[in-house]
């Protein structure tokens, strides 16, 4: 279904904002209103533009201070030169607000910004305000360094998920351990959970393809890798997998290489 609210007219704007929104919903609504405002101005629908501008102001002022800061940084990201954009991306990564992930993901298509945007996105994915979760993350990552302790890492990440079920990176780290242990279907399940919660998680998107490749589900792996490249076109290792899989699917010939790669962390 399309975005019904994208076709709002001037008389509909107040209705759409009459209910109380939480910060995430406010940000989402603000992003939509900003897009609608651009369309209204381009269409010279000044009555609608005026209402949308008022709503934009109201929504902006209702955001918590950190999101107001992030909003200002996103504005700079859209208008600054390359050096200003790079610093803004760093600032957004340090702020750690997941709401800006779509704006950072848009920078992944720019070769001059992609590396910095990738680091900023990982910083946001990893961030959690609960010190207990952060301790478990460190412990699990330590266990993940050696095959001898993969099982301990799996237990730690599963406990972390129970403690913080809305923490996306917990599922991604467990997906990585499951992949390393050869538990590919379990990893697929976790990757799908990650992507359901955070569609811009290029690590989970590429990891999903790796798992499907290991299971010889080549067409599904190709689709997963292609989806990962839509998010992050700069993943050259995944691009090589795509080239190999396209040849394989086209010729139904020799099995493509299934070596390690990927955006999982």
N, C-alpha and C positions, 0 to 999 in steps of 0.2 A: 504494500500500500504506500502511496506517495505521502509526502508531508502535507497533511491537510492544512496546517496552520500557515503554510507558505502562501496560501491564497487569501489570507485575511484582508478584508477591506477596512476602511476607516472606522466603520461602525462596530467592528468586531474587536478592536484592539483592547478596549477597556475590559471586556468580558474575559479575555485571555489572561489578564493580569490581576483579576479581582481576588483570586485565592492566594494564600500564603505559600511561598515557595522556599524550599531549603536552599542553601548556598549553591549546591551543584545544579539544582533546577533553575535557579536564578541565572547562573552563568550560561546554561544552555539556552534559556529564553533570551538572554541578552545577545548571544551570538546570532540567534535567529532574527531578532529585531534589527540588528545591525545589517544583516543581509537584506532584509525586507526594505530597510530605509534606503539602501543603495538602489534597489529596484524602483522604489517609489520616486526617488529623485530623477532617475534616468527616464522614467515614464512621465515626468512632470506632473505627478499626482501630489500636489503640494499639501492638500488637506490630509491625506494619509501620512505624508512625510512629517508633517507637524505633530500628529498624534504619536507616530513612532519615535520621533525625537524626544518627546516628553516621556514616553515609556522608557526609552533608553537611559535617560537621565535618572529616572526613578529607580530603575533596576541597578544602575551603576552605584548609586548612593546607598543602596541596601546591602551591597556586598560587604563581607568582613574585610578588615584592613588589608590582610595579606592578599586577598583576591583583588581588591582595588589596586594594589601595587602591581599584581600580575597583569591586570587589565591595561595599566599604563605601559608596562613593558611590551605587551603584545602589540599595542599601537605603534611603539617604536620599531618593533620587528617588521612591521608592514611598510614603514616609511623611511627607515634609516639606510645609510650606505652599508657596504659590506662589513667594515670594521665595527660600526655601531650595532649591526645585526649580530655579529659574533659575540660581542659583549652582552647584548640583551639575552641571547640564548644561554650564556653562562649564568646570568642573573636568574633566569627562569628555572634553570636546573637547580640552582642553590635554593630558590624559594620552595621548590618541591611540590607545587600544586598540580595535581593530576588533570585539572580542568584545562591546562594549557597544552596537553599532549597533542591534540590535533594540530595546533599551530606549530609546534615543534616538528611534528611529522611532515608538515608541508615543506619544511626546510630540508628534509632528506633528499628532495629532488634537485637541490642546488649543490653542485659539487664543492663549491666554496664554503658551504655551511654544513654539509652533511655530517662530517666527523664530529664537529662540536655539538650538533643537534643530537646525534646518537648518544654521546656521553651524557648530555643533559637528560635525555629520556631515560637512560639507565639509572641516573641519579634519582629521578622521580619514581621509577618503578620500584627501586630499592627502599625508598623512604618509608619509615613507619614511626609513629610518635610513641609507641609503647616500647620502653627499654627492654622488657622481657622478650618481645618479638625480635628486637635487634640482636640480643644476646643469642637467641636460638638461630638466627640467620648466620651469625659468625660461626657458631658451633657446627651447624650443618655444612657450611661451605668448607670448614676445616676437614670434616670427615669425608667430604666429596673429593678430596685430593688424592685419596688412595683407594684402589679397588678393595683392599682389605677392610675398609670401613664404610663402604657404600651402604651396607644395611643399617649402620648407625645413622648415617645421613638421612636415609629414608625415614627412619623413626623420628628424627628431630624435625624434619620438615612436615611430617604428618601431624606431629604434636603442635607445631606452629600454626598449621591450618585450623586445627581445632580451637586454638586460642584466639586466632584472628581470621575467621572465615572470609572476611571481605578483603584481605590482603592478597592482591593478585600475585605478587612475586613469590609467595609461598608455594602456590600451585606450579609456577614455572620452574622453581628450583626442584620441586619433587618430580616434575616431568623430566628434568635433566637427569636426575639420579635414576629414575626408572629406565630411561634410554640407555644409560651407561651399564645398567644391570641386565639389559636385554629384555626388559619388561615393556615391550613396545606398545601393546594395546593400552596398558595402564598409562604410559606416557602420552599417548594420543588423547586419552580421556582428560588428562590434566591440561594438555595444550588447548583442547577445545574449551575447557572451563576458563582458561586465561583469556582466550580470544572472545569468549562471550562477555567477559567482564571488562576487557581492555582490547578493543579491536585493532589498535595501533601497535600492539606488542609484536614487533617484527621477529623477536627471538622465538616466541612461541609459534609464530607462523612458519618460520623456517624449520624449527624443531619438529613440527607436525609433518612436514615433508620428509624429513630424515627418517622418522619412524615408519611412515608409509613406504618409503623406499626399502627399508630393511625387511618389510613384510612382502616385498615384490608387488605392491599395489601401485603399479607404475603410473597409471593415468591419474589416480588420486594424488600421488606424490607430485606429479607435474602440476596439477591444479593448485596444490598447497604452495609449492615453490613460486608459481606465478603470482599467487595472491601475496606472498611475502615480498616479492619484488615490486608490487604495486605500492606497498608501504615504504619499502626501503630499496630503491633501485640500485644503490651502490654496493650491495652484497655480491661481490664478484664470484665468490665460491658458489653461491646459490645460482647465479647466472650460468655457471658451468654445468651444474646439475640439470638446469632447464634445457640447455643445448643438448646434453646427452640423452635426456629423457624424450625430447621431441624426436630425435633420430630413432630412438628405440620404439616409441609408439608408432611412428610412421612406417617403420620397416618390420616391426615385430621380430627384430633380430636379436643380436647379442645383448645379454643383460648389461645394463649400465653399471658403472662403478658405484659402490655404496660406501665409500670411505667416509671418514669423519669430516665434518665441516660445521658450519652453522653459526646461527646467531644466538643459540642458547648460551646463557651465562649462569 
